[in-house]
Every structure is written in C-alpha cells, then in structure tokens.
Amino acid sequence: MSEFNLQILVAADHEAQADAAGVLVLTNDADPREASLDGITRIDLHFPKFADGRAFSQAFLLRRRLGFKGDIRATGEVLLDQLVQMQRTGFSSAVLRADQDAAHAAVLFARYANFYQGDAANAQPHFRKAA
C-alpha cells in the first residue's frame, strides 16, 4: 500500500481551503519541473474531463522525480474509479465531483489493497520486496 493515504474531500471542504497560503495551482499543460516549489505546501492538479489523465503524470513527476512531500490535490472531474490510481501516482487528496459518493471510496481501497508494480511512493515492485 502506498505511504500516501488519499484524503477524500467534497467541494465545500476544498472551497474553504481555497485561499490558503502556499498553494500552487498547475494547469494540465504546465510542466511541473518549471514551477518553483519553494514555500509550496499544496499543489492543485486539475482533471478537466474523465478522459484527460495528464494530471496523473504531473503528480507522479512531482512525487517521484521532484521529491515533493506536500499535499497534491486532484480537482475537477474526479470520479470514484480514479481514486486508487490517484493514490498510486502520488495524490494525497482528491475533491470528488458533486455526484460521487465518498462512502464508496473505502470499498475501492479495500478491494485493491496490494499491487504487483511499484508506485509513486514505493518504487520497488512486489517481487523485489518479497525477495
């Protein structure tokens, strides 16, 4: 299991934290390597539609290659069936779309508790850990 436990938020929770200091909002076409992360505690990555997965790549790059330790938050069209992959690519929080039921998220995480491949937090594949 990833060291990042995904915090599930609803829009009202996210909006209450919108003006927090140290928040960087990156667009989908932004290269995270070009952003200054000094003083940044949270990075918001946006999913404009279900079929646009560029934010997954941005999160992975921020966690694995740039070593960002703060909150990486998914916003926009965030659906339940994306949550497990979000956690595995480095997201630490997600703001669900209004029509999604947060109670169902726990079922997904229980169903997919272990993975053969490495992820953003644990680079070693399962067979390397067992050896």
N, CA, C and O atoms as a DFTB+ gen file, in Angstrom:
524 C
 N C O
     1  1       0.847      -1.185       0.000
     2  2       0.000       0.000       0.000
     3  2       0.881       1.232       0.000
     4  3       1.940       1.242       0.627
     5  1       0.467       2.237      -0.675
     6  2       1.206       3.484      -0.779
     7  2       1.297       4.181       0.572
     8  3       0.412       4.037       1.415
     9  1       2.384       4.944       0.773
    10  2       2.504       5.704       2.012
    11  2       1.571       6.905       2.026
    12  3       1.367       7.508       3.079
    13  1       1.004       7.265       0.886
    14  2       0.089       8.381       0.806
    15  2      -1.333       7.866       0.939
    16  3      -1.845       7.194       0.043
    17  1      -1.966       8.181       2.052
    18  2      -3.362       7.820       2.222
    19  2      -4.189       8.943       1.632
    20  3      -4.086      10.092       2.062
    21  1      -4.992       8.620       0.669
    22  2      -5.755       9.620      -0.062
    23  2      -6.895      10.159       0.790
    24  3      -7.771       9.409       1.221
    25  1      -6.874      11.459       1.028
    26  2      -7.947      12.122       1.757
    27  2      -9.029      12.508       0.758
    28  3      -8.741      13.155      -0.249
    29  1     -10.266      12.117       1.026
    30  2     -11.382      12.402       0.138
    31  2     -12.101      13.649       0.649
    32  3     -12.502      13.719       1.811
    33  1     -12.255      14.624      -0.232
    34  2     -12.911      15.879       0.121
    35  2     -14.133      16.103      -0.755
    36  3     -14.222      15.569      -1.860
    37  1     -15.063      16.889      -0.260
    38  2     -16.171      17.371      -1.079
    39  2     -15.866      18.824      -1.421
    40  3     -14.987      19.438      -0.817
    41  1     -16.586      19.367      -2.383
    42  2     -16.291      20.709      -2.883
    43  2     -16.279      21.764      -1.774
    44  3     -15.440      22.664      -1.794
    45  1     -17.193      21.665      -0.814
    46  2     -17.257      22.661       0.262
    47  2     -15.970      22.661       1.094
    48  3     -15.497      23.720       1.507
    49  1     -15.404      21.473       1.341
    50  2     -14.138      21.392       2.087
    51  2     -13.019      22.080       1.317
    52  3     -12.230      22.834       1.887
    53  1     -12.958      21.816       0.031
    54  2     -11.913      22.392      -0.819
    55  2     -12.058      23.910      -0.903
    56  3     -11.072      24.637      -0.785
    57  1     -13.275      24.384      -1.104
    58  2     -13.515      25.819      -1.220
    59  2     -13.149      26.556       0.059
    60  3     -12.696      27.699       0.002
    61  1     -13.335      25.924       1.210
    62  2     -12.973      26.546       2.488
    63  2     -11.464      26.726       2.614
    64  3     -11.003      27.582       3.369
    65  1     -10.695      25.930       1.882
    66  2      -9.236      25.994       1.933
    67  2      -8.639      26.681       0.701
    68  3      -7.420      26.688       0.534
    69  1      -9.463      27.244      -0.142
    70  2      -9.012      27.770      -1.432
    71  2      -7.992      28.897      -1.312
    72  3      -7.087      28.991      -2.141
    73  1      -8.113      29.738      -0.318
    74  2      -7.217      30.887      -0.191
    75  2      -6.044      30.622       0.743
    76  3      -5.422      31.566       1.232
    77  1      -5.738      29.378       0.994
    78  2      -4.641      29.038       1.898
    79  2      -3.298      29.465       1.299
    80  3      -3.101      29.437       0.084
    81  1      -2.396      29.854       2.176
    82  2      -1.050      30.232       1.727
    83  2      -0.293      28.981       1.304
    84  3      -0.554      27.890       1.812
    85  1       0.626      29.135       0.392
    86  2       1.465      28.022      -0.040
    87  2       0.813      27.079      -1.018
    88  3       1.265      25.944      -1.170
    89  1      -0.255      27.521      -1.697
    90  2      -0.961      26.673      -2.665
    91  2      -0.563      27.081      -4.082
    92  3      -0.600      28.261      -4.433
    93  1      -0.188      26.108      -4.878
    94  2       0.148      26.316      -6.280
    95  2      -0.867      25.555      -7.123
    96  3      -1.067      24.357      -6.921
    97  1      -1.505      26.237      -8.059
    98  2      -2.460      25.606      -8.968
    99  2      -1.769      25.468     -10.323
   100  3      -1.381      26.461     -10.938
   101  1      -1.623      24.228     -10.776
   102  2      -0.990      23.972     -12.067
   103  2      -2.041      23.580     -13.094
   104  3      -2.916      22.760     -12.814
   105  1      -1.955      24.160     -14.273
   106  2      -2.836      23.768     -15.362
   107  2      -2.329      22.452     -15.949
   108  3      -1.189      22.059     -15.703
   109  1      -3.167      21.777     -16.720
   110  2      -2.798      20.479     -17.290
   111  2      -1.640      20.539     -18.265
   112  3      -0.926      19.552     -18.443
   113  1      -1.447      21.677     -18.893
   114  2      -0.360      21.773     -19.859
   115  2       0.926      22.331     -19.246
   116  3       1.904      22.548     -19.961
   117  1       0.934      22.562     -17.944
   118  2       2.133      23.087     -17.277
   119  2       3.132      21.966     -16.994
   120  3       2.748      20.837     -16.688
   121  1       4.400      22.293     -17.100
   122  2       5.458      21.345     -16.774
   123  2       5.864      21.593     -15.322
   124  3       6.410      22.654     -15.019
   125  1       5.612      20.645     -14.415
   126  2       5.941      20.848     -13.004
   127  2       7.416      21.139     -12.757
   128  3       7.764      21.753     -11.749
   129  1       8.283      20.707     -13.663
   130  2       9.719      20.948     -13.495
   131  2      10.065      22.425     -13.628
   132  3      11.126      22.856     -13.176
   133  1       9.189      23.196     -14.239
   134  2       9.437      24.619     -14.424
   135  2       8.867      25.474     -13.307
   136  3       9.113      26.680     -13.277
   137  1       8.116      24.888     -12.392
   138  2       7.493      25.640     -11.300
   139  2       8.433      25.710     -10.097
   140  3       9.137      24.749      -9.786
   141  1       8.434      26.844      -9.439
   142  2       9.194      26.986      -8.200
   143  2       8.352      26.394      -7.067
   144  3       7.208      26.798      -6.857
   145  1       8.920      25.450      -6.351
   146  2       8.190      24.797      -5.265
   147  2       8.578      25.334      -3.895
   148  3       8.147      24.797      -2.875
   149  1       9.391      26.394      -3.861
   150  2       9.799      26.995      -2.592
   151  2       8.579      27.552      -1.861
   152  3       7.839      28.366      -2.415
   153  1       8.370      27.120      -0.631
   154  2       7.262      27.596       0.181
   155  2       5.920      27.004      -0.173
   156  3       4.909      27.396       0.410
   157  1       5.873      26.066      -1.113
   158  2       4.611      25.452      -1.538
   159  2       4.311      24.248      -0.652
   160  3       5.150      23.362      -0.491
   161  1       3.115      24.224      -0.082
   162  2       2.699      23.108       0.770
   163  2       1.619      22.255       0.116
   164  3       1.394      21.111       0.512
   165  1       0.944      22.827      -0.902
   166  2      -0.097      22.076      -1.612
   167  2      -0.081      22.458      -3.080
   168  3       0.063      23.629      -3.432
   169  1      -0.232      21.446      -3.934
   170  2      -0.327      21.679      -5.377
   171  2      -1.657      21.100      -5.851
   172  3      -1.942      19.920      -5.651
   173  1      -2.461      21.946      -6.480
   174  2      -3.738      21.509      -7.036
   175  2      -3.545      21.175      -8.508
   176  3      -3.086      22.009      -9.289
   177  1      -3.899      19.953      -8.880
   178  2      -3.844      19.498     -10.265
   179  2      -5.273      19.240     -10.724
   180  3      -6.075      18.663      -9.990
   181  1      -5.582      19.668     -11.933
   182  2      -6.967      19.667     -12.396
   183  2      -7.229      18.584     -13.442
   184  3      -6.430      18.374     -14.356
   185  1      -8.356      17.907     -13.289
   186  2      -8.864      16.946     -14.274
   187  2     -10.051      17.613     -14.974
   188  3     -11.152      17.629     -14.423
   189  1      -9.848      18.171     -16.190
   190  2     -10.947      18.867     -16.855
   191  2     -12.048      17.922     -17.349
   192  3     -13.204      18.325     -17.481
   193  1     -11.682      16.664     -17.621
   194  2     -12.662      15.650     -18.027
   195  2     -12.079      14.279     -17.710
   196  3     -10.872      14.135     -17.513
   197  1     -12.933      13.293     -17.663
   198  2     -12.532      11.939     -17.283
   199  2     -11.413      11.395     -18.160
   200  3     -10.500      10.737     -17.660
   201  1     -11.473      11.657     -19.441
   202  2     -10.516      11.073     -20.389
   203  2      -9.175      11.812     -20.433
   204  3      -8.289      11.407     -21.186
   205  1      -9.004      12.858     -19.668
   206  2      -7.763      13.631     -19.666
   207  2      -6.956      13.270     -18.429
   208  3      -7.278      13.706     -17.324
   209  1      -5.908      12.474     -18.611
   210  2      -5.128      11.975     -17.488
   211  2      -3.783      12.639     -17.286
   212  3      -2.922      12.085     -16.603
   213  1      -3.582      13.810     -17.862
   214  2      -2.284      14.472     -17.725
   215  2      -1.918      14.764     -16.276
   216  3      -0.736      14.779     -15.932
   217  1      -2.908      14.996     -15.423
   218  2      -2.625      15.284     -14.011
   219  2      -2.006      14.071     -13.310
   220  3      -1.253      14.243     -12.352
   221  1      -2.307      12.846     -13.767
   222  2      -1.646      11.668     -13.210
   223  2      -0.135      11.753     -13.438
   224  3       0.654      11.492     -12.530
   225  1       0.252      12.116     -14.646
   226  2       1.678      12.244     -14.976
   227  2       2.326      13.369     -14.187
   228  3       3.458      13.234     -13.722
   229  1       1.612      14.479     -14.034
   230  2       2.154      15.592     -13.258
   231  2       2.384      15.182     -11.806
   232  3       3.423      15.501     -11.228
   233  1       1.425      14.481     -11.216
   234  2       1.549      14.052      -9.817
   235  2       2.729      13.100      -9.646
   236  3       3.508      13.228      -8.702
   237  1       2.853      12.155     -10.557
   238  2       3.957      11.199     -10.481
   239  2       5.303      11.915     -10.586
   240  3       6.233      11.610      -9.840
   241  1       5.399      12.852     -11.499
   242  2       6.622      13.631     -11.673
   243  2       6.945      14.431     -10.410
   244  3       8.096      14.476      -9.975
   245  1       5.935      15.054      -9.831
   246  2       6.149      15.841      -8.610
   247  2       6.629      14.961      -7.456
   248  3       7.547      15.342      -6.729
   249  1       6.023      13.802      -7.283
   250  2       6.391      12.914      -6.170
   251  2       7.729      12.218      -6.397
   252  3       8.634      12.312      -5.567
   253  1       7.848      11.530      -7.509
   254  2       8.980      10.642      -7.718
   255  2      10.224      11.391      -8.150
   256  3      11.301      11.173      -7.595
   257  1      10.097      12.261      -9.120
   258  2      11.289      12.912      -9.669
   259  2      11.665      14.192      -8.946
   260  3      12.848      14.488      -8.776
   261  1      10.658      14.959      -8.516
   262  2      10.958      16.239      -7.869
   263  2      10.947      16.134      -6.349
   264  3      11.354      17.074      -5.667
   265  1      10.491      15.013      -5.810
   266  2      10.522      14.773      -4.373
   267  2       9.601      15.656      -3.554
   268  3       9.880      15.907      -2.381
   269  1       8.510      16.137      -4.140
   270  2       7.573      16.989      -3.405
   271  2       6.895      16.182      -2.308
   272  3       6.335      15.119      -2.576
   273  1       6.942      16.680      -1.074
   274  2       6.395      15.957       0.079
   275  2       5.046      16.496       0.553
   276  3       4.399      15.874       1.395
   277  1       4.614      17.642       0.026
   278  2       3.356      18.247       0.460
   279  2       2.134      17.568      -0.133
   280  3       2.214      16.477      -0.698
   281  1       1.001      18.243       0.011
   282  2      -0.284      17.738      -0.472
   283  2      -0.393      17.964      -1.974
   284  3      -0.220      19.085      -2.452
   285  1      -0.679      16.907      -2.711
   286  2      -1.020      17.022      -4.131
   287  2      -2.505      16.687      -4.234
   288  3      -2.926      15.567      -3.946
   289  1      -3.285      17.677      -4.650
   290  2      -4.740      17.560      -4.630
   291  2      -5.323      17.479      -6.034
   292  3      -4.971      18.276      -6.904
   293  1      -6.216      16.513      -6.255
   294  2      -6.935      16.359      -7.517
   295  2      -8.224      17.170      -7.452
   296  3      -8.985      17.068      -6.489
   297  1      -8.462      17.974      -8.481
   298  2      -9.683      18.772      -8.570
   299  2     -10.309      18.563      -9.944
   300  3      -9.677      18.014     -10.846
   301  1     -11.544      19.001     -10.094
   302  2     -12.233      18.903     -11.386
   303  2     -13.135      17.702     -11.468
   304  3     -13.889      17.415     -10.539
   305  1     -13.061      16.997     -12.578
   306  2     -13.912      15.831     -12.839
   307  2     -13.313      14.589     -12.165
   308  3     -12.851      13.670     -12.841
   309  1     -13.326      14.572     -10.854
   310  2     -12.744      13.474     -10.086
   311  2     -13.840      12.460      -9.771
   312  3     -14.805      12.759      -9.067
   313  1     -13.665      11.246     -10.313
   314  2     -14.640      10.175     -10.147
   315  2     -14.079       9.080      -9.246
   316  3     -12.864       8.943      -9.104
   317  1     -14.963       8.313      -8.646
   318  2     -14.545       7.245      -7.731
   319  2     -13.577       6.257      -8.357
   320  3     -12.615       5.842      -7.710
   321  1     -13.811       5.879      -9.589
   322  2     -12.958       4.853     -10.190
   323  2     -11.558       5.348     -10.531
   324  3     -10.736       4.566     -11.010
   325  1     -11.265       6.619     -10.298
   326  2      -9.925       7.157     -10.498
   327  2      -9.113       7.191      -9.198
   328  3      -7.894       7.357      -9.245
   329  1      -9.752       7.039      -8.061
   330  2      -9.104       7.293      -6.775
   331  2      -7.915       6.393      -6.477
   332  3      -6.892       6.874      -5.989
   333  1      -8.021       5.119      -6.753
   334  2      -6.909       4.209      -6.477
   335  2      -5.689       4.599      -7.308
   336  3      -4.572       4.636      -6.793
   337  1      -5.898       4.887      -8.581
   338  2      -4.789       5.306      -9.437
   339  2      -4.232       6.653      -8.991
   340  3      -3.029       6.890      -9.097
   341  1      -5.083       7.525      -8.500
   342  2      -4.598       8.808      -7.982
   343  2      -3.635       8.596      -6.821
   344  3      -2.561       9.196      -6.769
   345  1      -4.029       7.747      -5.907
   346  2      -3.154       7.470      -4.767
   347  2      -1.832       6.866      -5.220
   348  3      -0.773       7.229      -4.709
   349  1      -1.889       5.953      -6.169
   350  2      -0.675       5.278      -6.634
   351  2       0.261       6.208      -7.406
   352  3       1.468       5.969      -7.443
   353  1      -0.269       7.255      -8.016
   354  2       0.582       8.171      -8.765
   355  2       1.051       9.356      -7.934
   356  3       1.789      10.206      -8.432
   357  1       0.630       9.424      -6.664
   358  2       1.187      10.448      -5.778
   359  2       0.223      11.453      -5.204
   360  3       0.628      12.288      -4.395
   361  1      -1.034      11.408      -5.586
   362  2      -2.003      12.334      -4.996
   363  2      -2.199      11.988      -3.521
   364  3      -2.156      10.820      -3.136
   365  1      -2.413      13.016      -2.703
   366  2      -2.682      12.787      -1.286
   367  2      -4.081      13.255      -0.890
   368  3      -4.545      12.943       0.206
   369  1      -4.759      14.002      -1.768
   370  2      -6.147      14.387      -1.523
   371  2      -6.866      14.543      -2.857
   372  3      -6.245      14.804      -3.887
   373  1      -8.180      14.380      -2.819
   374  2      -8.994      14.480      -4.028
   375  2     -10.339      15.093      -3.678
   376  3     -10.959      14.739      -2.675
   377  1     -10.777      16.014      -4.517
   378  2     -12.076      16.663      -4.355
   379  2     -13.034      15.975      -5.319
   380  3     -12.926      16.140      -6.534
   381  1     -13.960      15.212      -4.781
   382  2     -14.892      14.464      -5.623
   383  2     -15.875      15.366      -6.349
   384  3     -16.298      16.401      -5.836
   385  1     -16.225      14.946      -7.555
   386  2     -17.286      15.617      -8.287
   387  2     -18.568      15.478      -7.468
   388  3     -18.739      14.482      -6.764
   389  1     -19.457      16.441      -7.544
   390  2     -20.639      16.518      -6.689
   391  2     -21.527      15.274      -6.727
   392  3     -22.169      14.957      -5.725
   393  1     -21.581      14.565      -7.847
   394  2     -22.467      13.407      -7.949
   395  2     -21.823      12.101      -7.467
   396  3     -22.422      11.036      -7.611
   397  1     -20.621      12.165      -6.903
   398  2     -19.909      10.971      -6.432
   399  2     -20.106      10.801      -4.928
   400  3     -20.141      11.785      -4.190
   401  1     -20.234       9.559      -4.474
   402  2     -20.482       9.257      -3.062
   403  2     -19.179       8.834      -2.385
   404  3     -18.637       7.770      -2.681
   405  1     -18.689       9.660      -1.488
   406  2     -17.416       9.407      -0.802
   407  2     -17.434       8.104      -0.004
   408  3     -16.381       7.499       0.191
   409  1     -18.580       7.666       0.453
   410  2     -18.666       6.429       1.233
   411  2     -18.223       5.214       0.419
   412  3     -17.751       4.230       0.989
   413  1     -18.368       5.271      -0.889
   414  2     -17.976       4.150      -1.737
   415  2     -16.461       4.064      -1.940
   416  3     -15.951       3.034      -2.382
   417  1     -15.750       5.130      -1.620
   418  2     -14.292       5.134      -1.808
   419  2     -13.615       4.083      -0.950
   420  3     -12.673       3.434      -1.406
   421  1     -14.067       3.900       0.274
   422  2     -13.464       2.907       1.170
   423  2     -13.567       1.506       0.589
   424  3     -12.658       0.695       0.764
   425  1     -14.649       1.216      -0.091
   426  2     -14.833      -0.090      -0.727
   427  2     -13.770      -0.312      -1.796
   428  3     -13.207      -1.402      -1.899
   429  1     -13.496       0.711      -2.585
   430  2     -12.480       0.600      -3.635
   431  2     -11.101       0.332      -3.053
   432  3     -10.378      -0.542      -3.532
   433  1     -10.737       1.084      -2.020
   434  2      -9.410       0.907      -1.437
   435  2      -9.271      -0.456      -0.762
   436  3      -8.178      -1.023      -0.750
   437  1     -10.341      -0.987      -0.208
   438  2     -10.297      -2.319       0.392
   439  2     -10.154      -3.395      -0.682
   440  3      -9.480      -4.403      -0.470
   441  1     -10.774      -3.184      -1.809
   442  2     -10.734      -4.154      -2.902
   443  2      -9.347      -4.228      -3.536
   444  3      -8.891      -5.309      -3.911
   445  1      -8.689      -3.103      -3.655
   446  2      -7.370      -3.034      -4.282
   447  2      -6.328      -2.609      -3.247
   448  3      -5.839      -1.480      -3.276
   449  1      -5.998      -3.509      -2.346
   450  2      -5.087      -3.179      -1.245
   451  2      -3.620      -3.395      -1.600
   452  3      -2.752      -2.747      -1.016
   453  1      -3.324      -4.278      -2.531
   454  2      -1.938      -4.579      -2.882
   455  2      -1.760      -4.602      -4.388
   456  3      -2.692      -4.901      -5.136
   457  1      -0.528      -4.276      -4.829
   458  2      -0.239      -4.207      -6.251
   459  2       1.091      -4.877      -6.535
   460  3       1.996      -4.857      -5.700
   461  1       1.206      -5.459      -7.693
   462  2       2.433      -6.111      -8.105
   463  2       3.506      -5.090      -8.476
   464  3       4.683      -5.284      -8.175
   465  1       3.094      -3.994      -9.136
   466  2       4.029      -2.977      -9.585
   467  2       4.345      -1.991      -8.455
   468  3       3.615      -1.899      -7.468
   469  1       5.457      -1.253      -8.626
   470  2       5.764      -0.151      -7.734
   471  2       4.861       1.034      -8.052
   472  3       4.132       1.020      -9.045
   473  1       4.913       2.058      -7.206
   474  2       4.123       3.260      -7.466
   475  2       4.926       4.501      -7.085
   476  3       6.135       4.407      -6.879
   477  1       4.291       5.634      -6.990
   478  2       4.996       6.891      -6.713
   479  2       5.669       6.884      -5.349
   480  3       6.734       7.480      -5.186
   481  1       5.073       6.228      -4.377
   482  2       5.639       6.208      -3.028
   483  2       6.606       5.049      -2.818
   484  3       7.623       5.200      -2.142
   485  1       6.295       3.908      -3.389
   486  2       7.105       2.704      -3.226
   487  2       7.546       2.212      -4.605
   488  3       6.797       1.538      -5.312
   489  1       8.761       2.561      -4.962
   490  2       9.236       2.277      -6.316
   491  2       9.471       0.797      -6.581
   492  3       9.359       0.358      -7.725
   493  1       9.793       0.023      -5.559
   494  2      10.103      -1.386      -5.780
   495  2       8.852      -2.196      -6.102
   496  3       7.821      -2.034      -5.450
   497  1       8.939      -3.058      -7.097
   498  2       7.813      -3.946      -7.374
   499  2       7.671      -4.991      -6.266
   500  3       8.603      -5.227      -5.497
   501  1       6.521      -5.595      -6.200
   502  2       6.204      -6.554      -5.143
   503  2       7.235      -7.696      -5.067
   504  3       7.632      -8.086      -3.969
   505  1       7.664      -8.226      -6.199
   506  2       8.588      -9.361      -6.160
   507  2       9.946      -8.971      -5.561
   508  3      10.635      -9.822      -4.998
   509  1      10.337      -7.695      -5.675
   510  2      11.592      -7.244      -5.074
   511  2      11.461      -7.132      -3.561
   512  3      12.409      -7.428      -2.833
   513  1      10.295      -6.708      -3.082
   514  2      10.067      -6.593      -1.638
   515  2      10.050      -7.961      -0.992
   516  3      10.524      -8.128       0.132
   517  1       9.503      -8.946      -1.700
   518  2       9.393     -10.303      -1.140
   519  2      10.725     -11.035      -1.113
   520  3      10.908     -11.953      -0.313
   521  1      11.658     -10.644      -1.977
   522  2      12.939     -11.351      -2.089
   523  2      13.885     -11.060      -0.948
   524  3      14.997     -11.588      -0.917
